[in-house]
Amino acid sequence: TDPYAKPERLTSFELGAGYVHATTRLKMNVYRMQFRDEFVYAGGLDSDGVPITTNAGQSLHEGIEIEASGRLTGDVDLSGYLAVSRDVLEQDTVLSPDGAGVTYVIDYSGNRIALFPGSTAKLAVARTFGPVRVALSARRIGTIYLDNSQNERKTPANRDVAGYVNKEVDPFTLLGAQVVADLSRAAHRKVGSLTLRLRIDNLLDAQVAQFGYSYPTDAAYTDFYSEFYPAATRSVMLGLSFGF
């Protein structure tokens, strides 16, 4: 009866600070974002494969972000990033009619918002050897819930049904490596650049789920269909760039 999305309304508070000394850099940021009618994941995908969204009643995003970098002994560069957040539906209900005159009320209030990981961390170490720079990085992603039920937090009996699949992506870590070689001098170029870049993603060929979606198959939200997207296996990219 009401096919139009409502505009989001946001009240946001943010505070950040930074420190720089020689090669040492540190930044920290804290935030609190209070939404009304935020567009949140509603479950399932549309015909283009894009997650379907809907207006939530009231929702909250708050957290802290820390970024740091510096140079260690031996000319080793170290950098890292950490984000920890609380993303919760403060007030949100879904009215689900069964087509026979019964409307089920699904209460998501207090649950974590789907598709928002609780934490994200990145760490990278790099060193330059003449014209060649070598870097190794790691990325850690926390638990991701596939719908706004937070894996049936309020109705744990739904998880006891035979064939039930937990609606969450487990925390995972992926490693990567990169080698960048400046070939300008070897090519006797006085102007411009010539760079060879080798990048390896998912270095250890980890077999993990990276994303997914879930939606109910009945009006009472007691049975669900879920699918998971695996992370790409080890991949290698080699590129040559020419600047002038």
TAGITA-V211733 format. One record per residue. N is the residue number from 1. RES is the residue in one letter. PHI is phi in whole degrees, -180 to 180 (999 if undefined). PSI is psi in radians with two decimals (none if undefined). D_LAST is the distance of its C-alpha to the last C-alpha in whole Angstrom. Layout:
n: (N & N)
res: (RES & RES)
phi: (PHI & PHI)
psi: (PSI & PSI)
d_last: (D_LAST & D_LAST)
//
This chain:
n: (1 & 2 & 3 & 4 & 5 & 6 & 7 & 8 & 9 & 10 & 11 & 12 & 13 & 14 & 15 & 16 & 17 & 18 & 19 & 20 & 21 & 22 & 23 & 24 & 25 & 26 & 27 & 28 & 29 & 30 & 31 & 32 & 33 & 34 & 35 & 36 & 37 & 38 & 39 & 40 & 41 & 42 & 43 & 44 & 45 & 46 & 47 & 48 & 49 & 50 & 51 & 52 & 53 & 54 & 55 & 56 & 57 & 58 & 59 & 60 & 61 & 62 & 63 & 64 & 65 & 66 & 67 & 68 & 69 & 70 & 71 & 72 & 73 & 74 & 75 & 76 & 77 & 78 & 79 & 80 & 81 & 82 & 83 & 84 & 85 & 86 & 87 & 88 & 89 & 90 & 91 & 92 & 93 & 94 & 95 & 96 & 97 & 98 & 99 & 100 & 101 & 102 & 103 & 104 & 105 & 106 & 107 & 108 & 109 & 110 & 111 & 112 & 113 & 114 & 115 & 116 & 117 & 118 & 119 & 120 & 121 & 122 & 123 & 124 & 125 & 126 & 127 & 128 & 129 & 130 & 131 & 132 & 133 & 134 & 135 & 136 & 137 & 138 & 139 & 140 & 141 & 142 & 143 & 144 & 145 & 146 & 147 & 148 & 149 & 150 & 151 & 152 & 153 & 154 & 155 & 156 & 157 & 158 & 159 & 160 & 161 & 162 & 163 & 164 & 165 & 166 & 167 & 168 & 169 & 170 & 171 & 172 & 173 & 174 & 175 & 176 & 177 & 178 & 179 & 180 & 181 & 182 & 183 & 184 & 185 & 186 & 187 & 188 & 189 & 190 & 191 & 192 & 193 & 194 & 195 & 196 & 197 & 198 & 199 & 200 & 201 & 202 & 203 & 204 & 205 & 206 & 207 & 208 & 209 & 210 & 211 & 212 & 213 & 214 & 215 & 216 & 217 & 218 & 219 & 220 & 221 & 222 & 223 & 224 & 225 & 226 & 227 & 228 & 229 & 230 & 231 & 232 & 233 & 234 & 235 & 236 & 237 & 238 & 239 & 240 & 241 & 242 & 243 & 244)
res: (T & D & P & Y & A & K & P & E & R & L & T & S & F & E & L & G & A & G & Y & V & H & A & T & T & R & L & K & M & N & V & Y & R & M & Q & F & R & D & E & F & V & Y & A & G & G & L & D & S & D & G & V & P & I & T & T & N & A & G & Q & S & L & H & E & G & I & E & I & E & A & S & G & R & L & T & G & D & V & D & L & S & G & Y & L & A & V & S & R & D & V & L & E & Q & D & T & V & L & S & P & D & G & A & G & V & T & Y & V & I & D & Y & S & G & N & R & I & A & L & F & P & G & S & T & A & K & L & A & V & A & R & T & F & G & P & V & R & V & A & L & S & A & R & R & I & G & T & I & Y & L & D & N & S & Q & N & E & R & K & T & P & A & N & R & D & V & A & G & Y & V & N & K & E & V & D & P & F & T & L & L & G & A & Q & V & V & A & D & L & S & R & A & A & H & R & K & V & G & S & L & T & L & R & L & R & I & D & N & L & L & D & A & Q & V & A & Q & F & G & Y & S & Y & P & T & D & A & A & Y & T & D & F & Y & S & E & F & Y & P & A & A & T & R & S & V & M & L & G & L & S & F & G & F)
phi: (999 & -134 & -82 & -98 & -76 & -87 & -70 & -71 & -126 & -135 & -117 & -126 & -125 & -146 & -140 & -137 & -150 & -138 & -140 & -133 & -150 & 55 & -93 & -93 & -133 & -142 & -133 & -138 & -142 & -121 & -149 & -144 & -121 & -101 & -109 & -122 & 63 & -65 & -77 & -123 & -63 & -104 & 105 & 83 & -125 & -84 & -66 & -96 & 80 & -95 & -56 & -77 & -120 & -149 & -78 & -93 & -66 & -134 & -143 & -139 & -124 & -146 & 179 & -136 & -128 & -129 & -132 & -146 & -154 & -174 & -112 & -94 & -63 & 84 & 59 & -94 & -94 & -124 & -142 & -157 & -145 & -139 & -132 & -127 & -137 & -119 & -123 & -133 & -86 & -74 & -141 & -160 & -132 & -120 & -98 & -120 & -78 & -97 & 85 & -118 & 96 & -104 & -118 & -90 & -105 & -104 & -102 & -100 & -57 & 91 & -85 & -72 & -71 & -62 & 73 & -101 & -68 & -70 & -155 & -140 & -138 & -135 & -141 & -139 & -129 & -146 & -150 & -103 & -118 & 61 & -86 & -116 & -118 & -115 & -136 & -127 & -134 & -135 & -130 & -118 & -118 & -79 & -59 & -122 & -88 & -89 & -149 & -81 & -80 & 53 & 57 & 57 & -60 & -88 & -129 & -61 & -64 & -65 & -79 & -86 & -73 & -59 & 88 & -67 & -114 & -56 & -91 & -155 & -97 & -66 & -56 & -145 & -129 & -123 & -105 & -143 & -141 & -147 & -127 & -122 & -118 & -88 & -99 & -61 & -69 & -65 & -90 & 58 & -95 & -91 & -130 & 86 & -143 & -140 & -129 & -107 & -128 & -117 & -128 & -121 & -102 & 51 & -55 & -92 & 56 & -67 & -102 & -135 & -83 & -118 & -160 & -178 & -153 & -151 & -150 & -74 & -109 & -137 & -66 & -85 & 57 & -114 & -131 & -139 & -116 & -131 & -136 & -125 & -103 & -76 & -68 & -62 & -72 & -54 & -134 & -125 & -126 & -122 & -138 & -125 & -115 & -126 & -112 & -148)
psi: (-0.34 & 1.48 & 0.02 & 2.40 & 2.52 & 2.61 & 2.51 & 2.54 & 2.31 & 2.35 & 2.11 & 2.39 & 2.34 & 2.44 & 2.25 & 2.78 & 2.67 & 2.75 & 2.31 & 2.25 & 1.98 & -2.09 & 0.05 & 2.24 & 2.41 & 2.28 & 2.44 & 2.46 & 2.34 & 2.60 & 2.76 & 2.08 & 1.95 & 2.06 & 2.59 & 2.31 & 0.63 & 2.49 & 1.98 & 2.83 & 2.31 & -0.13 & 2.33 & 3.07 & 2.66 & -3.04 & -0.29 & 0.06 & 0.26 & 2.36 & 2.34 & 2.37 & 2.83 & 2.91 & 2.25 & 2.73 & -1.25 & 2.40 & 2.81 & 2.35 & 2.15 & 2.58 & -2.99 & 2.49 & 2.30 & 2.28 & 2.32 & 2.64 & 2.71 & 3.00 & 2.23 & 3.09 & 2.55 & 0.29 & 0.61 & 2.19 & 2.28 & 2.32 & 2.66 & 2.80 & 2.40 & 2.29 & 2.24 & 2.26 & 2.74 & 1.98 & 1.82 & 2.55 & 1.86 & -0.74 & 1.99 & 2.17 & 2.65 & 2.28 & 2.07 & 1.76 & 2.54 & 0.03 & -0.10 & 0.35 & -0.05 & 2.31 & 2.13 & 2.44 & 2.01 & 2.03 & 1.99 & 0.05 & 2.33 & -0.17 & 2.74 & 2.47 & 2.37 & 2.58 & 0.08 & 1.94 & 2.53 & -0.41 & 2.67 & 2.32 & 2.48 & 2.47 & 2.35 & 2.46 & 2.38 & 2.71 & 2.53 & 2.27 & 1.62 & -2.11 & 0.08 & 2.32 & 2.24 & 2.32 & 2.49 & 2.32 & 2.73 & 2.48 & 2.20 & 2.20 & 2.31 & -3.05 & 2.39 & 2.13 & 2.49 & -0.23 & 3.08 & 0.08 & -0.14 & 0.92 & 0.84 & 0.82 & -0.70 & -0.31 & 1.16 & -0.35 & -0.44 & -0.41 & -0.22 & -0.03 & 2.42 & 2.34 & -0.01 & 2.38 & 2.23 & 2.27 & 1.11 & 2.59 & 2.11 & 2.69 & 2.51 & 2.76 & 2.31 & 2.40 & 2.63 & 2.79 & 2.64 & 2.42 & 2.19 & 2.16 & 2.20 & 1.93 & 0.16 & -0.78 & -0.70 & -0.51 & 0.07 & 0.74 & 2.15 & -0.39 & 2.45 & -2.92 & 2.72 & 1.98 & 2.32 & 2.26 & 2.21 & 2.17 & 2.33 & 2.09 & 2.59 & 1.06 & -0.69 & 0.14 & 0.81 & 2.44 & 1.60 & 2.73 & 2.47 & -0.36 & 2.96 & -3.13 & 2.79 & 2.55 & 2.66 & 2.61 & 0.03 & 2.77 & -0.47 & -0.04 & 0.85 & -0.20 & 2.49 & 2.70 & 2.20 & 2.53 & 2.66 & 2.51 & 2.11 & 2.65 & 2.61 & 2.49 & -3.11 & 2.30 & 2.58 & 2.30 & 2.26 & 2.21 & 2.63 & 2.15 & 2.49 & 2.05 & 2.51 & none)
d_last: (59 & 57 & 53 & 51 & 49 & 50 & 47 & 46 & 47 & 46 & 47 & 44 & 44 & 42 & 41 & 39 & 38 & 35 & 36 & 33 & 34 & 31 & 30 & 32 & 32 & 34 & 35 & 38 & 39 & 42 & 43 & 45 & 45 & 48 & 48 & 50 & 50 & 46 & 45 & 46 & 46 & 49 & 49 & 47 & 45 & 44 & 44 & 40 & 40 & 40 & 42 & 45 & 45 & 48 & 50 & 51 & 54 & 53 & 50 & 48 & 45 & 45 & 44 & 42 & 38 & 37 & 33 & 33 & 31 & 31 & 31 & 34 & 35 & 33 & 30 & 30 & 29 & 31 & 30 & 33 & 34 & 37 & 39 & 42 & 44 & 47 & 46 & 50 & 52 & 54 & 56 & 56 & 58 & 58 & 61 & 61 & 64 & 65 & 66 & 70 & 70 & 69 & 66 & 65 & 63 & 60 & 60 & 56 & 57 & 56 & 54 & 50 & 48 & 46 & 43 & 42 & 42 & 44 & 41 & 38 & 37 & 33 & 33 & 30 & 30 & 27 & 26 & 24 & 24 & 22 & 19 & 20 & 21 & 24 & 26 & 29 & 30 & 33 & 34 & 38 & 39 & 43 & 45 & 44 & 47 & 47 & 49 & 51 & 54 & 53 & 54 & 57 & 58 & 61 & 62 & 62 & 65 & 62 & 60 & 64 & 64 & 63 & 60 & 58 & 55 & 53 & 51 & 48 & 45 & 46 & 44 & 41 & 38 & 35 & 33 & 29 & 27 & 24 & 22 & 18 & 17 & 14 & 14 & 11 & 14 & 16 & 13 & 14 & 10 & 10 & 7 & 4 & 7 & 9 & 12 & 15 & 17 & 21 & 23 & 27 & 29 & 33 & 33 & 37 & 37 & 39 & 41 & 42 & 42 & 39 & 40 & 43 & 46 & 49 & 52 & 56 & 58 & 61 & 62 & 63 & 60 & 62 & 60 & 56 & 53 & 50 & 47 & 44 & 41 & 40 & 37 & 34 & 35 & 33 & 29 & 27 & 23 & 20 & 17 & 14 & 10 & 7 & 4 & 0)
//
